[in-house]
Amino acid sequence: MHQRNSDETLYELVATLASNAAETNLALRNRGEAELSVNGPTPDVPLADENKTYHDARASAIEAAEKIIAVLRGPREVLLDISFQVHICGTYYGFHSH
């Protein structure tokens, strides 16, 4: 069963990511689809009750991966990245500060 990320150490986050990645791939195999890979196609798994395990595990894996990146980058780099994203979104959507 997938686990949500209350983890705080890098080791715990990596373990959570690995566990949820395994659960995501198991759900794909059960559907007769290939496991996730960098070079493979992105599966199109509909949002439906029978696919809840896949979507929950995938969301938890993504959350753990984002936290791992934040831990490895450190607070300054994370803040710079967020401020850059906010600037790009504001520019894209036409938000201006005057």
C-alpha positions in Angstrom: 0.0 0.0 0.0 1.3 3.4 -0.9 2.5 5.7 1.8 2.2 9.4 2.1 5.3 11.4 2.8 5.8 12.4 6.4 9.4 11.4 5.9 12.1 13.9 6.7 15.4 12.2 6.1 16.9 11.6 2.7 17.0 7.8 3.4 13.3 7.8 4.4 12.3 9.7 1.3 14.3 7.4 -1.0 12.7 4.4 0.6 9.2 5.9 0.1 10.0 6.7 -3.5 11.2 3.2 -4.1 8.2 1.6 -2.4 5.7 3.7 -4.4 7.6 3.3 -7.7 7.3 -0.5 -7.2 3.6 -0.2 -6.4 3.1 2.0 -9.5 4.9 -0.5 -11.7 2.9 -3.4 -10.2 -0.3 -1.7 -11.0 0.8 -1.2 -14.6 1.8 -4.8 -14.9 -1.6 -5.9 -13.6 -3.1 -3.8 -16.4 -0.9 -5.5 -18.9 1.2 -2.4 -19.6 5.0 -1.8 -19.5 6.7 -0.5 -16.4 7.6 3.2 -16.3 11.0 4.1 -17.8 12.7 7.2 -19.1 12.6 5.9 -22.7 9.2 4.2 -22.6 5.8 5.7 -23.3 3.8 7.4 -20.6 0.9 5.2 -19.8 -2.6 6.7 -20.1 -4.4 5.3 -17.0 -7.9 6.7 -16.6 -9.0 8.2 -13.3 -11.3 5.4 -12.1 -11.8 3.5 -8.9 -10.1 0.4 -10.3 -6.9 2.5 -10.9 -6.8 4.2 -7.5 -3.8 2.2 -6.4 -1.8 3.4 -9.4 -2.7 7.0 -9.1 -2.2 7.1 -5.3 1.2 5.4 -5.5 2.2 7.6 -8.5 1.3 10.8 -6.5 3.2 9.7 -3.5 6.3 8.8 -5.6 6.2 12.3 -7.2 5.8 13.9 -3.8 8.8 12.0 -2.5 10.9 12.8 -5.6 10.1 16.5 -5.2 11.1 16.4 -1.5 14.4 14.6 -2.4 15.2 17.3 -4.9 14.5 20.0 -2.3 16.6 18.2 0.4 19.5 17.9 -2.0 19.3 21.4 -3.4 18.9 23.1 0.0 16.7 26.0 1.0 18.4 28.7 -1.0 18.2 26.8 -4.3 14.6 25.8 -3.7 13.6 29.4 -3.0 15.4 30.6 -6.2 13.7 27.9 -8.2 10.3 28.7 -6.8 10.8 32.5 -7.4 11.9 31.7 -11.0 8.7 29.6 -11.6 6.5 32.3 -10.2 8.1 34.9 -12.4 7.7 32.6 -15.5 4.1 31.9 -14.7 3.4 35.6 -14.1 5.0 36.5 -17.4 3.1 33.7 -19.2 -0.3 34.6 -17.8 0.3 38.3 -18.1 0.6 39.2 -14.4 2.5 42.4 -13.8 3.5 44.1 -10.7 3.3 47.9 -10.8 
